[in-house]
Structures are given as C-alpha cells and as structure tokens.
Amino acid sequence: MEFKVLVINESTAKSIITDTYTFGCFIGCLFLNYHFLGNSTVVTIFICTMLILITAVRSKTKKMTPDEALEYLKGEEHAKKRQ
C-alpha cells in the first residue's frame, strides 16, 4: 500500500525540533532499557527496528509550500482523470 504525505509550511526550526524530539525519545528508550531492563537484546533490537522504520517513513515525506501543494494536488487529480 502506497501513501503520500504532504507537509505544508514546516519551518527549519520546527523540523529540527521534531527530529530532536523523535531521536531523543529513542535514546531515552535505549537508556531506560540499559539501566532498568538489564540491557535486553530483544528490546534493543525492537527499538532499533522502530528507529529504522520511522526514518524510512520520514524520508518519503514531501515538503512543500501551500502553492506547490496545490499545484501538486491538481496534477494528481488531472492524472487520475486521464486513467
């Protein structure tokens, strides 16, 4: 199943804050795993797998201005009508 994500007007600062929060949560999970769960290999593999999946989804995100998004969506609608 393929899906597309359009993020409109995400500033550089907001992007940095979002990325910092995301990776901070993963580092926090690894820290809690190490100190309180006895450094379980299964939990570490799960956390790393989730990090890879979230990174893959974020790399498919297309960032646009509102005008670019409108043109993109009009193009998609036009392409669907041709099929």
C-alpha positions as CSV (number, residue, x, y, z in Angstrom):
1,M,0.0,0.0,0.0
2,E,1.5,3.3,-1.1
3,F,0.6,6.6,0.6
4,K,1.9,10.1,0.2
5,V,2.4,12.7,3.0
6,L,2.4,16.4,2.3
7,V,3.8,18.7,5.0
8,I,2.9,22.3,4.3
9,N,4.9,25.1,5.7
10,E,7.2,23.2,8.1
11,S,9.9,25.6,9.1
12,T,13.5,24.5,9.5
13,A,13.3,25.2,13.3
14,K,10.2,23.0,13.6
15,S,11.8,20.2,11.6
16,I,14.9,20.3,13.9
17,I,12.7,20.3,17.0
18,T,10.7,17.4,15.7
19,D,13.8,15.4,14.8
20,T,15.4,16.1,18.1
21,Y,12.3,15.0,20.0
22,T,12.0,11.8,17.9
23,F,15.6,10.7,18.3
24,G,15.7,11.9,21.9
25,C,12.8,9.5,22.7
26,F,14.7,6.6,21.1
27,I,17.8,7.5,23.0
28,G,15.7,7.7,26.2
29,C,14.3,4.2,25.5
30,L,17.7,2.8,25.0
31,F,18.8,4.4,28.2
32,L,15.9,3.0,30.2
33,N,16.5,-0.4,28.6
34,Y,20.2,-0.3,29.6
35,H,19.6,0.9,33.2
36,F,16.3,-0.6,34.2
37,L,15.6,-3.6,31.9
38,G,19.1,-5.2,32.1
39,N,20.0,-4.2,28.6
40,S,17.7,-6.8,27.0
41,T,18.8,-7.6,23.4
42,V,15.2,-8.2,22.3
43,V,14.2,-4.7,23.5
44,T,17.3,-3.1,21.9
45,I,16.5,-4.8,18.5
46,F,12.9,-3.7,18.7
47,I,13.9,-0.1,19.5
48,C,16.4,0.0,16.6
49,T,13.9,-1.5,14.2
50,M,11.4,1.2,15.1
51,L,14.0,3.9,14.6
52,I,14.7,2.5,11.1
53,L,11.0,2.3,10.2
54,I,10.3,5.9,11.3
55,T,13.4,7.2,9.5
56,A,12.2,5.4,6.3
57,V,8.7,6.9,6.6
58,R,10.1,10.4,7.2
59,S,12.4,10.1,4.1
60,K,9.3,9.6,1.9
61,T,7.7,12.8,3.2
62,K,7.4,15.5,0.6
63,K,7.7,19.1,1.9
64,M,6.0,21.9,0.0
65,T,4.7,25.4,0.3
66,P,0.9,25.8,0.1
67,D,1.2,26.9,-3.6
68,E,3.4,24.0,-4.5
69,A,1.0,21.6,-2.7
70,L,-2.0,23.0,-4.6
71,E,-0.2,22.5,-7.9
72,Y,0.9,19.0,-7.0
73,L,-2.7,18.0,-6.0
74,K,-4.1,19.5,-9.2
75,G,-1.6,17.5,-11.2
76,E,-2.5,14.3,-9.3
77,E,-6.2,14.9,-9.9
78,H,-5.6,15.5,-13.6
79,A,-3.5,12.3,-13.8
80,K,-6.3,10.3,-12.2
81,K,-8.9,11.7,-14.7
82,R,-6.7,10.6,-17.6
83,Q,-6.6,7.0,-16.4
